[in-house]
Amino acid sequence: SQQGEEDPQALSIQEGENATMNCSYKTSINNLQWYRQNSGRGLVHLILIRSNEREKHSGRLRVTLDTSKKSSSLLITASRAADTASYFCATDGQGAQKLVFGQGTRLTINP
Amino acid sequence: ETGVTQTPRHLVMGMTNKKSLKCEQHLGHNAMYWYKQSAKKPLELMFVYSLEERVENNSVPSRFSPECPNSSHLFLHLHTLQPEDSALYLCASSPQGAGNSPLHFGNGTRLTVT
């Protein structure tokens, strides 16, 4: 069954603006991960954040985790055309071997 | 290159055909996965192999048959598929359990069942 749900389903912004995507989940987790998928390609891992962490950074990416609200957000700062992709959150709430993905946010960066 | 290679990239097959998808990883990972990605649906976990043993079978129809002959190779054998099986099939690997470490994905096989 679906664990993570991303919001919004689609987001279109101008190059240089910041993009924020949200993820909500239902059960307790140990870790939450974010992935990016370019059209017709496989998913690429971006960040893993553990349940005892509140915030994590990687370059222009910032991920926050609020376990009390069962939610996470991915912020991309100073967006570029190359950031155009689908972004997925994934959680391990249903077992150590199972990583369950949401439906993703389709992000479009307009030049 | 992702370190995980899937072949073929595209496959068109009839409902009575038998074909196989291949996945190969050279990352030294212990776990390998098959996911199905259909339009407007979340990724669906199909099978998980850990150290060449199947540890997860997510209620997948028997027309899909996985095989993991060694820790570097994973196959998905297909027979008598239905049109609704058309999708992008993604293989992934991880050093340990998926919840504790990132997945490394291949670029997938785009399957069309006619």
Contacts between the chains, C-beta under 8 A, distances in Angstrom:
chain1	res1	chain2	res2	distance
A	2	B	42	5.3
A	30	B	99	5.8
A	30	B	100	7.3
A	31	B	99	5.8
A	31	B	100	6.6
A	33	B	102	6.4
A	33	B	103	7.9
A	35	B	103	7.8
A	40	B	107	7.6
A	40	B	108	7.9
A	40	B	110	7.6
A	41	B	107	5.1
A	41	B	108	7.4
A	42	B	2	6.1
A	42	B	4	7.4
A	42	B	6	7.9
A	42	B	90	5.7
A	42	B	92	7.7
A	42	B	105	3.4
A	42	B	106	5.2
A	42	B	107	4.6
A	42	B	108	5.5
A	43	B	43	7.9
A	43	B	90	7.2
A	43	B	92	7.7
A	43	B	103	7.2
A	43	B	105	4.6
A	44	B	2	7.6
A	44	B	105	7.2
A	45	B	102	3.8
A	45	B	103	6.4
A	45	B	104	7.1
A	48	B	101	7.6
A	48	B	102	5.9
A	88	B	43	7.3
A	92	B	97	7.9
A	92	B	98	6.8
A	92	B	99	2.7
A	92	B	100	7.4
A	95	B	56	7.9
A	95	B	99	7.2
A	96	B	97	4.0
A	96	B	98	7.5
A	96	B	99	4.7
A	96	B	100	6.6
A	97	B	31	7.2
A	97	B	48	4.9
A	97	B	50	6.7
A	97	B	55	5.6
A	97	B	56	5.4
A	97	B	97	5.1
A	97	B	98	5.8
A	97	B	99	7.2
A	98	B	45	6.0
A	98	B	48	7.4
A	98	B	56	6.6
A	98	B	98	6.6
A	98	B	99	7.1
A	99	B	45	7.3
A	99	B	98	3.9
A	99	B	99	6.1
A	99	B	103	6.3
A	100	B	42	7.7
A	100	B	45	7.1
A	101	B	42	5.2
A	101	B	43	4.1
A	102	B	42	5.8
A	103	B	40	7.4
A	103	B	41	7.1
A	103	B	42	4.9
A	104	B	42	7.7
